[in-house]
Amino acid sequence: MTEPLVQVRNLEKHFPVRGGVLQRTTGWVKAVTGVSFDIAKGETLGLVGESGCGKSTLGRMLVRLLDPTGGSILFENVDIATASGNELKTLRRDVQMIFQDPYSSLDPRTQVGSSIAEGLKIHGIGDSDEVQERVSEMLELVGLERHHASRFPHEFSGGQRQRIGIARALILRPRFVVADEPVSALDVSVQAQVLNLLSELQQELDLTLLFIAHNLAVVEHVSDRVAVMYLGDIVEIAHRDDLYREPQHPYTEALLSAIPIPDPTLKRDRVVLVGDVPSPLNPPTGCKFHPRCPIAHLGVCDIETPHLEYVAEGSIHEASCHLRTGAYRHLDPSRTNT
Amino acid sequence: MSETLLNRRRRRWRLDARAVGLVLTVAAILIAALGALIAPFDPFDTVNTALLAPSADHLLGTDDLGRDLLSRLVAGLRVSLVVGLVVALSSMVIGGFVGLVAGSLGGRADDLLMRFAELIQILPRFFLALLVVALFGSSLVNLIVVLALTSWAVTARIMRSRVLVVKELEFVEASRAIGAGDLRIMVRSIAPNALAPIVSLVGLQFGGAILVEAGLSFLGLGDPNVVSLGQMLSRAQPFMRTAWWMAIFPGLALAMTILGVNLLADSLNRFLDPRSIGPR
């Protein structure tokens, strides 16, 4: 792996839950609980997980739309987690976000050109001619036309709007971009176009991407490495091919087995999870996945908390499961041969 | 089939409402502005015999003191429009500002501003106006100030509720991610998108303010130095049977002005929405 551009260490976000007449804090929702990972320069890290697992919260912390409760996000020796004032403003040029909903992510009362140009104006880049020129360039780069700048968002389709959102995020020439489910609100036929545009732009502008999604097929298509989140923790992180071919964590196995195969004659072993995602207000003890885990070993998994560990010596494949990577491998009923 | 018919009828009604609002409002403004051309008399001077019926000399007749009714109506309409306009605009500016700040900042500032707004809201406007007239004398300026200072609270609440909705939308987050500061986000992103419902409200408050002024004058508590439609109505009471024009014309002017402004403000809301303009 080349040098990391972004280093996340023990990142946490806890939201207070208020209740009662006095609105006192009665508890904490631990949306993200001590997550650590690196993103290398120029790579795309895919981040998958169910709704409510904390992946959007994580993404929003990386662009500092949310203030982390703890931990650090090192971006070239600057800590995104604690930056403020001018430091934060400079950082905003380098770190950008592409949003999920192309309908609410554009100001309905602002012309598309002004929306895209906003970043240049805020950071005082270029005179008005230059701004106009760069907006036109950007529009063409994302596959729209110059004259679209004077139109309003409602005149565009969902896919076009998402292109505008991409243009707005990229006009400041950021180096690190968080894409929060950028295609999940789009028609399937349009998804591919936007995904391809993203990877073209990544090549052209030398972008580093964190790609958040719940669609595993989409993530496989765009990512170099993939991280799987469950209830605020990363439970497995690996090179894309390793993760899809040889998932180590039982949760990853369950997710992968849920991808539909476009061939009705093929059958496979579904790992069907029982129960719902537990409440992050009161997560299970030990391994948070143990109440739903098909291989959980009571006495171990419900007591001790697992951590990310390398699957094998010299591998970059990490998983957090007592029975697969930890000291309790011998207890794994499904892998008696290893 | 019947449904599309209903829709069509509904759309036509809306178009009509907009046109009626526009015509009535423009008419009221024109009469107030250019009234001197059609009614060249001093509204306070006795110019002819009392209680003359409408004629070519006096288009709306004369009142019980022989003053030209049209001239008085023009002067009264002017006062009404000024009261309505000043009150409505200051309600929009003060209320819009307070609502924007409260909704955007949240927390303590929000609590404080909203409790203050509630305090204002529970004051009975009409009686507060009465009190001020009793204490400080009845001048038009006093009245306008009282109405302006009491009408912003509702606007502030509505603005705040819109701001709370708008500020959670992704384009606001997008602006923040790009590096926009709180002030820029409040002014450029939130305010324009939260303003629409207030515009309709302003029409209502315009009418409300005119009515309070007319009501006070009707009770004889208006500014004695200006002509007021309410005062004209009050004078007309004993002459309802003998000089119907004294009551009918000021009443009509009052009703039509309020109706027109309300209809216009309602449809203005639709004009302000960018989704209803542009190539389609």
Interface residues (C-beta under 8 A of the other chain):
Chain A: V63 R64 L65 K89 R92 R93 Q96 M97 F99 Q100 D101 S104 S105 L106 D107 P108 R109 T110 S115 E118 G119 I122 H123 R151 F152 H154 E155 G165 R168 A169 L172
Chain B: L169 E170 F171 E173 A174 S175 R176 A177 I178 G179 A180 R184 S189 P192 N193 P274 R275 G278 P279
